[in-house]
Every structure is written in C-alpha cells, then in structure tokens.
C-alpha cells in the first residue's frame, strides 16, 4: 500500500518485495491510495476481506505516515520507506550514511571546498543528510536548502557564482534532479565537471543519472534490498515468528560514474 502514485520510491521497493516472496509462493498486490484517507480505508477493508497475509506500507517520505490507520489490524504490518506506527517494524534507508559516502568521496578526490545543495528543511531526510555532510566536510561547510528540483540546483549555482568570492570544487546534491541542474548551470559558465568541480547526487534515479552529462555519480538508497527485507519480515510475522519492533536503517551505496572524477564506474 502506497501514496507514492508516481512510483519513484515504491516501484523498486515493490520489486524487492516480489523478488523475496515469489519463491515462497506469495503473490504481491499494489494498492495506490494517493493521499486520500477514504480511499485508504476502502483498500484496507478490501484486503482484509480477501484475507491477505500481511500489509507492507510504503510512501514518498520517511517522515510522514500514510493517511490511513493501520494500527490494530488482524494481519501483520511492516512499514518500508514511510513513518511507522509506534511499536511497529519499520525499515528505511540510512540517509546519514549515504551523505557520508558522498562527502568522503569528494574529499578522497582531493576536493577541499565542499558545498551541499539540498531540499527543504522540513524534510527529515534533508536535515539528516546535511548533518552527516557537515560531520565529514566540517561544521562550517555551506548548506543551501531549497526545493527538490533541477531549477533549484541551477538557481543555487547562479547565486554562488554571482556572489563572487571562494567557489566550491566539490558539490554534494540532495537528489539527482538538483544535481542535474547544478551540472547544467556549471556548464553554462564554462566550468568543467569533473575537472574543475566534482558533483555527486542522491537517489540513483537511473534515467536521470545516466542522461546527465557527464553521467552522474550518486548515492543509491538500496530500495530494492529494503523491499526484500520488508517482504521477508512480513512473511515471518505472518508465520508467527517474532520480529523485534523498531526502526531499522539499511546502508546506502555510492554508484560512481563520471561526474566526480576518478575514472571507471564502480560501486
């Protein structure tokens, strides 16, 4: 069940769930509830009528619950990439770990003037990534908060270059859309990526990362693996096995392409 009707986060999670459960003879059905509590209740009632073995709730933000009450249901519920109920089994990607991977990579490439361009402060993921970035880059490293868009990445570079003064040689972006806007804005100013400035994104949205020129180094949140773990956990609960409740954060990985330098594609 998801409110991520675009599917950016839900589809890889569901792919992992299906992959984990198919060998156990379990079929997976997707219910899209948008942000409609009434629609969510209709789907929950329908699933219970069909006697499903369990529910995996997933969404588009890790700090927001789905607009439907899943507490106290007669079937197990596992939350994956969405905020869970108190005392629930919840899985999410470790945003701080991903940001540290990116900042450490920039420093490894010899970059010393690091900048983070990211999304709104009201997003927990943006805050956690910024804190982890500064833990590596230094407490005074600049962080610019805006919206999750190419336009914001482009605008941020315009502000920095127009202001004069010291300019970054390594930029970590809060998502791949921002990173693409950053790369385009640098190119327009005659700044070479990665020769002059290394750029790293976040999400590993492959259609975006692969079409960026040069191809984008980015953090992968391992959503498919997150889905696999969620699938195995809901199956275990359905079989009566005990799973300790609480929040589990799965590590990210860095997918190295051309935008940060260093040559060669590797994970």
ABEGO torsion letter per residue (X at the ends): XBABAAGAAAAAAAAAAAAAAAAAGBBBBBBBAEABAAAAAAAAAAAAAAGBABBBBBBABAABBBABBABGBABBBBBBGBBBBBGBBBBBBBAAAAAAAAAAAAAAAGBABBBBBBBBAABAAAAAAAAAAAAAAEAABBBBBBBBBAAAAAAAAAAAAAAEEBBBABBBBABAAAAAAAAAAAAAAGBBOAAABBBBBBGGBAAAAAABOBBBBBBBAGAAAAAAAAAAAAAAAAAGBBBBBEBBBBBBBBBBBAAAEGEEBBX
